[in-house]
Amino acid sequence: MWFRLTAIFLFCLMSSGAVGQVHTYDNAEVDSLTFQQTRKVLIDLSPAKYLKKTYKSGDVELPYRLLLPDDIKSGQKYPLVVTLHNSSRIGTDNENQLEPLARIWLRTEISSKYKCFVLAPHFSKRSSDYTPNGQGVLVSNPSADVPVLLKLIDSLEKEYPGIDKSRIYLVGYSMGGSTAQNLLNIAPAKFAAMVSIAGVPDMSNTGRISSKPIWLIHGKKDQENPYAGSQLLYRKLSGNKNLVFTTFSNLDHNSINIPFLLSEKIPQYLFAKYNR
């Protein structure tokens, strides 16, 4: 595809072993045909392999879908990827949360190479709320349902002993990217790495995430979740040598996912990370 060379260049930068933060810039553009065709590949995939379940904690019910590793073997450990949906997917049908980022794991090219559990919770209301901080930059705050998700993860670890507790990953777009940051700030020891795409930053616990593997992805033309938030978080985590910040100069909020949906970049990044 037209962004292939850019993707290779980005991966080389991320794999270079450089000490300190890495900030890469990408001038990729997404036309309407590429946007539609890329999303269609994933939308056409059947989500039937995702088990449909509900977790209850007190008065709270959290619907979720769970994808098991291909050819799961007893005694073997597999990562758990937690994929978090954007605000347009809020609901209770336990289906609409399977947005493109959740569906990349259904592609045979990915599921056969990157064997893992994938958890896709479905929030019935916003999982992250935004308020301006003292600098006028929007910051994110978790909803009351987010701690329930942590309980669900603990429950799944007991139900599925094949989950590798040292390789639990967070991936989210827009509100989901913000919620991923909320979770990492709440329980940094729980997660081995995070990919936050077009999220609103959570800077409530930067001291405890100062060495966590974090990949921030944001478009300069984002008019919904301002790019300035990721810039500020990047500066506040200036000592984090495991932080990568990718800026797409020509992409907006809706197109920022496209370069990642039919590639291995996100699984490849995550699967190299472990809690030590």
Residue pairs with C-beta under 8 A, 6 or more apart in sequence:
1 34
1 262
2 28
2 34
3 28
3 259
6 26
6 27
6 28
6 259
7 259
7 263
7 265
10 24
10 26
10 246
10 265
11 265
11 268
13 22
13 24
14 22
14 24
14 244
14 269
16 22
19 241
20 241
21 234
21 237
21 238
21 240
21 241
21 243
21 244
21 245
22 243
22 244
22 245
23 234
23 244
23 245
23 246
23 247
24 244
24 245
24 246
24 247
25 246
25 247
25 249
26 246
26 247
26 248
26 249
26 259
27 248
27 249
27 250
28 248
28 250
28 251
28 259
29 250
29 251
30 251
30 255
30 258
30 259
34 258
35 254
35 255
35 258
38 258
38 261
38 262
39 100
39 258
39 261
41 261
41 262
42 100
42 103
42 104
42 106
42 107
42 261
42 262
43 100
43 103
45 103
45 106
45 107
46 106
47 65
47 95
47 98
47 103
47 106
49 67
49 68
49 106
50 65
50 66
50 67
50 98
50 102
50 106
50 118
50 120
51 65
51 66
51 67
51 68
52 63
52 65
52 94
53 63
53 64
53 65
53 66
54 61
54 62
54 63
54 64
54 94
55 61
55 62
55 63
55 64
55 148
55 151
55 152
55 155
56 62
57 148
57 151
57 152
60 144
60 145
60 148
62 121
62 122
62 123
62 145
62 148
62 149
62 152
63 92
63 93
63 94
63 121
63 122
64 94
64 119
64 120
64 121
64 122
64 152
65 94
65 97
65 98
65 102
65 119
65 120
65 122
66 117
66 118
66 119
66 120
66 156
67 105
67 106
67 117
67 118
67 119
67 120
68 117
68 160
69 78
69 111
69 115
69 116
69 117
69 162
70 111
70 112
70 115
71 115
72 78
72 115
72 162
74 162
75 162
76 162
77 162
77 163
77 164
77 167
78 115
78 116
78 117
78 162
78 163
78 164
78 167
79 116
79 117
79 163
79 164
79 167
79 168
79 169
79 192
79 270
79 271
80 116
80 117
80 118
80 119
80 153
80 156
80 163
80 164
80 167
80 168
80 169
81 105
81 116
81 117
81 118
81 119
81 169
81 171
81 270
82 119
82 121
82 149
82 153
82 168
82 169
82 170
82 171
82 180
82 183
83 101
83 102
83 105
83 118
83 119
83 120
83 171
83 172
83 176
84 121
84 127
84 170
84 171
84 172
84 173
84 175
84 176
84 177
84 179
84 180
85 96
85 97
85 99
85 102
85 120
85 122
85 123
85 172
85 173
85 175
85 176
86 99
86 172
86 173
86 174
86 175
86 176
87 126
87 174
87 175
89 96
89 97
89 99
89 122
90 123
90 124
90 125
90 126
91 97
91 122
91 124
92 122
92 124
93 122
94 122
95 122
96 122
97 120
97 121
97 122
97 123
98 120
99 173
100 257
100 261
101 171
101 172
101 173
101 176
101 197
101 257
101 260
101 261
101 266
102 118
102 120
104 110
104 260
104 261
104 262
104 266
104 267
105 111
105 114
105 116
105 118
105 267
107 262
109 264
110 264
110 267
113 264
113 267
114 264
114 267
114 268
114 271
116 271
117 156
117 160
117 162
117 163
119 152
119 153
119 156
121 149
121 152
123 143
123 145
124 145
125 143
125 145
126 143
126 175
127 142
127 143
127 145
127 146
127 175
127 176
127 178
127 179
127 182
128 140
128 141
128 142
128 143
128 146
128 175
128 178
128 179
128 182
128 200
128 202
129 140
129 141
129 143
130 138
130 139
130 140
130 141
130 178
130 200
131 138
131 139
131 141
132 138
132 139
133 139
133 203
135 232
137 201
137 226
137 228
137 229
137 232
138 200
138 225
138 226
138 229
139 200
139 201
139 202
139 203
139 204
139 229
140 178
140 179
140 181
140 182
140 199
140 200
140 201
140 202
141 182
141 202
141 204
142 179
142 182
142 183
142 186
142 202
146 179
146 182
146 183
146 186
147 186
149 183
150 183
150 186
150 187
150 190
153 168
153 190
156 163
157 163
157 165
165 275
166 192
166 274
166 275
166 276
167 192
167 271
167 273
167 274
167 275
168 190
168 191
168 192
168 275
169 191
169 192
169 193
169 194
169 195
169 270
169 273
170 180
170 183
170 184
170 191
170 193
170 194
170 195
170 196
171 180
171 194
171 195
171 197
171 266
171 270
172 178
172 179
172 180
172 195
172 196
172 197
172 199
173 197
173 198
173 199
173 256
173 257
174 197
174 198
174 199
174 224
174 225
174 253
175 199
176 199
177 195
177 196
177 197
177 198
177 199
177 200
177 225
178 196
178 199
178 200
178 201
178 202
178 225
180 194
180 195
180 196
180 199
181 194
181 196
181 199
181 200
181 201
181 202
181 233
182 202
183 190
183 191
184 191
184 194
184 202
184 209
184 212
184 214
185 202
185 204
185 205
185 206
185 208
185 209
186 205
188 205
188 208
188 209
188 212
189 275
191 212
191 275
192 213
192 270
192 273
192 274
192 275
193 212
193 213
193 214
193 215
193 269
193 270
193 273
194 212
194 213
194 214
194 215
195 215
195 217
195 266
195 269
195 270
196 214
196 215
196 216
196 217
197 217
197 218
197 256
197 257
197 260
198 217
198 218
198 219
198 222
198 224
198 225
198 253
198 256
199 216
199 218
199 225
199 229
199 230
200 225
200 226
200 229
201 229
201 230
201 232
201 233
203 232
203 233
203 236
206 233
206 236
206 237
209 237
209 240
210 237
210 239
210 240
211 240
211 241
211 242
212 240
212 242
213 242
213 243
213 273
214 237
214 240
214 242
214 243
214 244
215 243
215 244
215 245
215 246
215 269
216 230
216 233
216 234
216 243
216 244
216 245
216 246
217 246
217 248
217 256
217 260
218 225
218 227
218 229
218 230
218 245
218 246
218 247
218 248
218 256
219 227
219 247
219 248
219 249
219 250
219 251
219 252
219 253
219 255
219 256
220 227
220 247
220 248
220 249
220 250
220 251
221 227
221 249
221 250
221 251
221 252
222 251
222 252
222 253
222 256
223 252
223 253
224 253
225 253
227 247
230 245
234 243
234 245
237 243
248 256
248 259
251 258
251 259
259 265
260 266
